[in-house]
Amino acid sequence: MTEYRFIEPLDVLYLRGNKLFGDAGSYGEALMPPWPSLAAGALRSRMLADHGVDLAAFSQARERLPDLSDALHACLGTPQKPGDFRVSLFTLACREKGQVQPCFPLPADVVVTAKTLDDATYLQPTTPHPALSNSYTLSQPPLLCAADPAKPQSNLWLNAAGMGAWLNGEKLGKDHLRRGGELWQFDHRLGIALNGAQRTVAKGMLYTAQTVALNRRDGRGQGRDVGFLVGVDGASDLLPKDGLLRFGGDGRGAALQVVSGKDVLPAPDWRRIEQERRFRLVLATPGLFADGWRLPGLDADSRWQGPDGCTARLVAAAVNRADTVSGWDLARWRPKSAQRVAPVGSVYWFDDFQGKADALGKLAAEGFWAMSDYPDPSRRAEGFNNLLIAAWPK
């Protein structure tokens, strides 16, 4: 069962990416949205602290520690072999009138050009004329049919109603969209490096760090509280229900709130998908795949082998420029290996689907871990390779 928590930062957040930082005059750019591993590390550390486990001993443990209960060990395992804990959802969310609603990055198959946000259009996979030559590797490049050229609007997000409409291939309106500026602002902070041995400032080591200030209601209660919504599988009711987390760089405080699992995520029309024998797939968290942007289960002819024997043909994909994830391994006290990932919001179109919708539902619930493992098992616990299944727009 998936448990959901709303994480509400109490201060600005230091959300570092993996760009080099440390020289005099450095500029530390924030990563927004952050990787799901941020929530995984904060929650797992809080769970250990709540049960009185020595964090340093746990980080070095290769076997079960004596002070770990059976349930906690099954959930968290060890740093080398994580247990059942898995972040299954991590995205921005807004709390309005006591209700927490998720917000999702705009999928790559939606283009909005008007400043009024009222002309959202779906890309359509199209078979090119035989006389046209192109370097696209799949059979139907996704194209935008527009009367005039225009520059797409950037940094747009779908609210819960918008994601529900997208999952069912329905028309998107301006009421479904939010600008990133409505959710957060960047705040720049000046700092100076410290000499840890002498406990003095390091001469000439001024730097600037970009922090993230999530929007909150004003003194009159106007606006919305913005935070992060995280879903966790395999926690067996061990997930903290309230209190504080150390969240992001410098361990800034964030409050926890339980969110009911009912209707957190909208669902597509599974019957329609099964009848039409085609669907779309969007990455809800970064995708760590052995073959770059190509999904697990694809053969050389772009035939996809899914869970429980289902199959489909990949005809198109809209994948933005690859990102790189790394991070800091607290257990081994060293950087994690840098790995290229398919970014959040990447969309894949499949036709000739053979199988039951239940198999796609299993894939959406378990992510690509339902059909293949990754060499680093910690990435499963950290929430990578999660996805949503959607109907193909008519």
C-alpha positions in Angstrom: 0.0 0.0 0.0 1.2 3.5 -0.9 1.4 6.0 1.9 1.5 9.8 1.1 3.1 12.7 2.9 3.1 16.4 2.2 6.5 17.9 2.9 6.2 21.7 3.6 9.6 23.5 3.8 9.8 26.0 6.7 12.7 28.0 5.1 14.4 28.4 1.7 15.9 25.2 0.4 19.4 24.5 -0.9 18.7 22.0 -3.8 22.0 21.5 -5.4 22.5 19.6 -8.7 25.8 18.1 -9.7 27.6 21.0 -11.2 31.1 21.7 -9.9 31.1 24.1 -6.9 33.7 25.2 -4.5 36.1 27.7 -6.2 36.3 31.3 -5.2 33.4 33.2 -6.8 31.4 30.0 -7.5 27.8 30.2 -8.3 25.7 27.3 -6.9 22.7 26.8 -9.2 19.6 25.2 -7.7 18.0 22.1 -9.2 14.2 22.4 -9.5 12.5 20.0 -9.3 15.0 18.0 -7.3 15.6 14.3 -7.6 13.3 11.9 -5.7 16.4 10.7 -3.8 16.0 13.9 -1.7 12.8 12.7 -0.2 14.0 9.1 0.2 17.1 10.1 2.2 15.2 12.5 4.4 12.4 10.0 5.3 14.7 7.0 5.8 17.0 9.0 8.1 14.0 10.2 10.1 12.7 6.6 10.4 16.1 5.4 11.8 16.2 8.3 14.2 12.7 7.7 15.4 13.6 4.1 16.3 16.8 5.1 18.1 19.2 3.6 15.5 22.7 4.8 15.4 22.9 6.4 12.0 26.7 6.1 11.8 26.5 2.4 12.6 23.7 1.9 10.1 25.7 3.6 7.3 28.6 1.1 7.8 26.4 -2.0 8.3 26.6 -4.9 5.8 24.3 -7.1 7.9 21.2 -6.4 10.1 22.0 -4.3 13.2 20.9 -5.9 16.5 18.7 -2.8 17.4 16.7 -3.0 14.2 13.2 -4.6 14.5 12.1 -7.2 12.0 9.7 -4.7 10.4 12.3 -1.9 10.2 14.9 -4.2 8.7 12.5 -5.5 6.1 11.6 -1.9 5.2 15.1 -0.3 5.1 17.5 -3.2 4.7 21.1 -2.0 4.6 22.8 0.7 2.6 24.1 -2.0 0.2 20.9 -4.0 0.0 17.9 -1.7 0.6 14.6 -3.3 1.8 11.1 -2.9 0.6 11.1 0.9 1.0 10.5 2.7 -2.4 9.6 6.3 -3.3 6.8 5.7 -5.9 5.8 9.4 -6.3 7.7 12.7 -5.8 6.4 15.9 -7.2 5.4 19.4 -6.3 2.0 19.9 -4.6 -0.2 22.7 -3.4 -2.3 22.8 -0.3 -5.5 24.9 -0.6 -8.4 24.8 1.8 -6.9 21.9 3.6 -6.6 19.8 0.4 -3.3 18.7 -1.0 -3.2 18.4 -4.8 -0.1 17.3 -6.8 1.4 19.4 -9.7 3.3 17.7 -12.5 5.9 19.0 -15.0 4.2 19.6 -18.4 4.7 16.4 -20.4 6.9 16.7 -23.5 4.0 16.0 -25.9 2.1 19.2 -25.0 3.1 22.5 -26.5 1.7 25.9 -25.2 2.7 29.0 -27.1 0.2 31.7 -26.1 1.0 33.9 -23.0 -2.6 33.4 -22.0 -2.0 29.6 -21.8 -5.2 28.8 -23.7 -3.8 27.1 -26.8 -2.3 23.8 -25.4 -1.8 21.3 -28.3 -0.7 17.7 -28.3 2.1 16.5 -30.6 0.8 13.8 -32.9 2.9 10.9 -34.2 2.8 11.1 -37.9 4.2 8.8 -40.7 6.3 11.1 -42.9 5.9 11.1 -46.7 8.2 8.5 -48.3 10.0 11.3 -50.2 11.0 13.0 -47.0 14.3 12.0 -45.4 14.9 12.3 -41.7 17.2 11.0 -39.0 14.4 10.0 -36.6 15.0 6.5 -35.4 11.3 5.5 -34.9 8.5 5.1 -37.5 6.4 8.2 -36.6 8.0 11.4 -35.4 5.7 13.4 -33.1 4.8 16.6 -35.0 3.0 19.8 -34.1 0.4 21.0 -36.5 0.3 24.8 -36.3 -0.7 27.6 -38.6 2.2 29.9 -37.6 5.6 29.4 -35.9 5.7 30.4 -32.3 8.0 30.0 -29.3 6.7 27.5 -26.7 6.1 28.7 -23.1 8.5 27.2 -20.6 8.3 26.1 -17.0 4.7 25.1 -17.0 3.1 22.6 -14.7 -0.2 20.6 -14.7 -2.4 20.7 -11.7 -4.3 17.5 -10.6 -7.3 18.2 -12.9 -4.9 18.9 -15.8 -3.0 15.6 -15.3 -6.4 13.8 -15.2 -7.3 15.4 -18.5 -3.9 14.5 -20.0 -4.1 10.9 -18.9 -7.3 10.6 -20.8 -6.1 12.5 -23.9 -8.6 15.3 -23.3 -8.1 19.0 -24.3 -6.1 21.0 -21.9 -7.2 24.6 -20.9 -5.5 27.4 -19.0 -7.3 26.3 -15.8 -5.2 23.1 -16.0 -1.8 24.9 -16.1 0.3 26.7 -13.6 3.5 28.7 -14.2 6.6 27.8 -12.2 6.6 31.4 -10.8 3.2 30.6 -9.1 4.8 27.8 -7.2 8.3 29.0 -6.3 10.9 31.8 -6.6 14.6 31.7 -6.6 16.5 33.5 -3.8 20.2 34.2 -4.0 22.3 34.0 -0.9 25.9 35.2 -0.4 28.2 33.0 1.6 31.8 32.4 2.6 33.7 29.2 2.9 34.9 28.1 6.4 38.2 26.5 7.5 37.0 23.5 9.5 40.3 22.8 11.2 40.8 26.4 12.4 37.1 27.4 12.6 37.8 30.6 10.7 36.6 32.0 7.4 38.6 31.1 4.3 40.1 34.2 2.8 38.8 35.1 -0.7 36.3 32.3 -0.8 33.0 34.2 -1.3 30.4 32.4 -3.3 26.7 32.8 -4.3 24.1 30.1 -3.8 20.8 29.9 -5.5 18.1 28.8 -3.1 14.4 27.9 -3.7 11.6 29.7 -1.8 8.3 27.8 -2.3 5.3 30.1 -2.3 3.1 30.3 0.8 -0.2 31.9 1.7 0.0 35.5 2.9 -1.2 36.9 6.2 -4.7 37.2 4.9 -4.8 33.5 3.9 -4.6 34.3 0.2 -2.7 32.0 -2.2 -1.6 28.5 -1.6 1.0 26.6 0.4 3.5 24.8 -1.9 5.5 21.8 -0.9 6.3 18.3 -2.1 4.1 15.3 -2.3 5.8 12.0 -1.8 4.4 8.5 -2.0 6.1 5.6 -0.4 5.6 1.9 -0.8 6.9 -0.9 1.5 7.0 1.3 4.7 4.5 -1.0 6.6 3.1 1.9 8.6 6.6 2.9 9.8 6.5 6.2 7.9 6.5 9.3 10.2 3.2 11.0 10.3 4.1 14.4 11.6 7.1 16.4 13.0 10.1 17.7 11.1 12.6 16.5 8.5 16.1 17.7 7.6 15.5 18.5 4.0 18.1 19.5 1.4 21.4 21.2 1.8 22.2 22.6 5.3 19.5 20.4 6.7 16.7 23.0 6.5 13.5 22.1 8.4 10.4 20.8 6.7 7.1 19.8 8.2 5.3 16.5 7.5 1.5 16.1 7.0 -0.3 12.8 6.2 -2.2 12.9 3.0 -5.1 10.5 2.3 -4.3 8.0 -0.5 -7.8 8.3 -2.0 -7.7 10.0 -5.4 -4.2 11.4 -5.0 -3.3 10.2 -8.5 -5.9 10.4 -11.3 -6.3 7.3 -13.4 -6.6 6.8 -17.1 -9.5 5.0 -18.8 -8.1 1.5 -18.7 -11.0 0.1 -20.7 -10.4 2.5 -23.5 -6.7 1.7 -23.6 -7.5 -2.0 -23.8 -10.1 -1.5 -26.6 -8.0 0.9 -28.7 -4.8 -1.2 -28.2 -2.6 1.8 -27.9 -1.3 4.1 -25.1 1.2 6.7 -24.0 3.8 6.4 -21.2 5.3 9.4 -19.4 8.2 9.3 -17.0 7.1 10.6 -13.6 10.7 10.5 -12.2 14.0 10.4 -14.0 14.6 7.2 -16.0 17.8 5.2 -15.5 18.0 2.9 -18.5 20.9 0.8 -19.8 20.3 2.1 -23.4 20.0 5.8 -22.8 16.5 7.0 -23.7 15.3 3.6 -24.8 13.0 1.9 -22.3 13.7 -1.5 -20.8 12.1 -4.3 -22.8 12.6 -2.9 -26.3 14.2 -5.0 -29.0 16.1 -3.9 -32.1 12.8 -3.6 -34.0 11.2 -1.3 -31.3 8.9 -4.1 -30.1 8.3 -3.8 -26.4 8.0 -6.7 -24.0 6.1 -5.6 -20.9 5.2 -7.3 -17.6 2.9 -10.4 -17.5 3.6 -11.1 -21.2 2.1 -8.0 -22.6 3.6 -6.5 -25.8 3.4 -3.3 -27.8 5.2 -1.4 -30.6 7.0 1.8 -29.8 6.2 4.2 -32.7 7.3 7.6 -31.3 9.0 9.3 -28.4 9.4 12.9 -27.2 12.5 13.0 -24.9 14.1 16.2 -23.9 17.9 16.6 -23.5 19.3 14.0 -21.1 20.0 14.9 -17.5 22.8 13.7 -15.2 22.2 12.5 -11.7 24.7 11.8 -9.0 24.5 12.8 -5.3 26.5 12.2 -2.2 26.7 8.7 -0.6 26.6 9.4 3.1 27.2 5.7 3.9 30.5 5.5 2.0 31.2 9.3 2.3 31.9 9.8 -1.4 30.1 11.1 -4.5 27.8 8.7 -6.2 28.5 7.7 -9.8 27.2 10.2 -12.3 24.6 8.6 -14.5 22.7 10.0 -17.5 18.9 9.8 -17.2 15.9 10.3 -19.4 14.2 13.4 -17.9 10.9 13.7 -16.2 8.0 14.4 -18.6 9.5 12.3 -21.5 6.6 10.7 -23.4 6.5 7.4 -25.4 3.7 6.3 -27.8 2.8 2.6 -28.2 0.4 0.9 -30.6 -0.5 -2.7 -31.3 -0.8 -3.4 -27.6 -1.4 -7.1 -26.9 -2.3 -8.0 -23.4 -4.5 -6.9 -20.5 -4.7 -3.4 -19.0 -3.9 -5.0 -15.6 -0.3 -5.5 -16.8 0.0 -1.8 -17.6 -1.5 -1.0 -14.2 1.1 -3.2 -12.6 3.8 -1.3 -14.5 2.4 2.1 -13.4 2.3 0.9 -9.8 5.8 -0.6 -9.6 7.6 1.4 -12.2 10.1 -0.3 -14.5 11.3 -2.3 -11.5 8.3 -4.6 -12.3 10.2 -5.9 -15.4 13.9 -5.3 -14.8 16.4 -4.4 -12.1 19.1 -1.8 -12.2 22.7 -2.6 -11.2 22.5 -0.2 -8.2 19.5 -1.3 -6.0 19.6 1.9 -4.0 18.1 3.7 -7.1 14.9 1.8 -6.6 14.5 2.9 -3.1 15.3 6.5 -4.1 12.4 6.7 -6.5 13.8 6.5 -10.0 12.1 4.8 -13.0 8.5 5.7 -12.0 5.9 6.3 -14.7 2.3 7.0 -15.6 0.2 5.3 -18.3 -2.2 7.4 -20.4 -4.7 7.1 -23.3 -3.7 8.2 -26.7 -5.5 11.5 -27.7 -8.1 11.0 -30.5 
